[in-house]
């Protein structure tokens, strides 16, 4: 399966952005909730999505049925058995979306991207183009 090199570069930067957001959320909320017993301690896996209290990741959606269209949903999961109220979860989601919004220009200075509310979620929308293609010359 062929994957466009610019898509690989884009997703790499997007993952780095989300890993940085995860680290900041872990720093800020450390000790607020007990870590799920089946979840690795922070830093144990080498991938912030797989350990620690939070899993914060971009999930692509084609945007079918959404007025905002396609984009990357700011996905947040709290790995705990503690009760997390809907108000607490909303607050954590808003904070993670605000961090993503603040960091987007640094990770993607050449693109017009923004974080918008899309129903109950936050989504990155904007310029996801990979550039122009050029026919092979023979």
N, C-alpha and C positions, 0 to 999 in steps of 0.2 A: 504494500500500500504506500503510495507516494503522499508525503506531507510537505506542503510548501515551506521552504526555509524561513520565510517571513512570518508564517503562522507559528512555527517553532519558537522563533525569537519573541514574538508577541506573547505567547502563552508563558514563556520563561519569565519575562518581565512581570506579567500579571501574577504568577505564582510567587515571585519574590516580593511583590507589593503585599500580597495577602499574608505571607510569612512574617513580614515586618509588622503588620497590623496584629497578627496573632501574638507575637512577642510582646507588643505594647499592652494588649488586653491581658495577657498572662501576668505581666508586671503589675498592672493596675489592680487587678482583681484577685491576686494570689491570696489564698486563705479565706476567701469569701464563701466558697462552697467546698464541700469535701469531694475529692477526686473519686470518680467511679472506681470500684475495686478492680475492675477488669481493664482499666485504662493505664497505660504506661505513665510514669512520672515525666514531667516536663523535661525535654531534651534527651530522653532515653532512646528515641527512635531515629533521631536525625532529621525528622520531618515534623514540623509543628502541627500539621494536620492530624498526625497519628498519636500524639502524646499531649499531656497537659490537660488543663481544664477545658480549653476551647478547641473547636474545629471551625476555622473560618476559611472558607474556600469560595472561589468563583465557579458558579454553575451556569453554563451557557444555556440560553433558552431562545428558540426561534421567535418567540413573542406572539404566537398564534393566540388570538383573542385578547391581546393587550393593546391598549391605546399607545403605549410607549414603544412597542415593537421589540425587535430582537435585542439581546444584550446579555450581560453576565449578572446573574442574581448574586447578591452578597449573602451567602449561606452561612448561618451561624448555628452551632450546636454546642450545648453546655454538657460536658461529660461528668455528670454527677447523679447520685441517687437522691440528693437533697431536693426539696420542693422549690422549684423556680416559678414564681408567680408570673402571670401573663404581663404584669406591669414591669417586673424585673427583666423578663426576656425582651420586652419592647425597648427598655432602656439600654440593654446590652447591644441590641441590634442597631439602635440609633447611634450609639457610640462607635461601633465598628464601622458603620456606614460613613460617619463623619471622618474617621481616620482614613478610610479609603479615599474619600473625596479630597481630603487635604494632601494626600500623597500622589494622586493621579498625575498632576502636572510634572512632578519630579521623575516619575517612571515613564511617562509618555508625553514629553514636551512637544513632540511633533504631531500630536493628534488632538482633536476636539472631542474629549470624553467628559461625561458628567455622571454624577450619581443622582438618581431621581427616585421618588417614591412611586411604586407600582403596586397598588393594592396594599397588601399587608407586608410587602417586601420592599427592599431597596435593590436597584438595578443600575449597572453601568451601561450607559447607552452612548451612541455617537459613532465616530469614524473607526470602523473595524476593517477598512479596506487593506488589501495587501499590495496595492500599487498596480501599475499597468503591466500587461504582459506584452511581449514582443515576439512576433513570429520568428521561427528559426530561418536563418538565411542559408541558402544552399548553393 
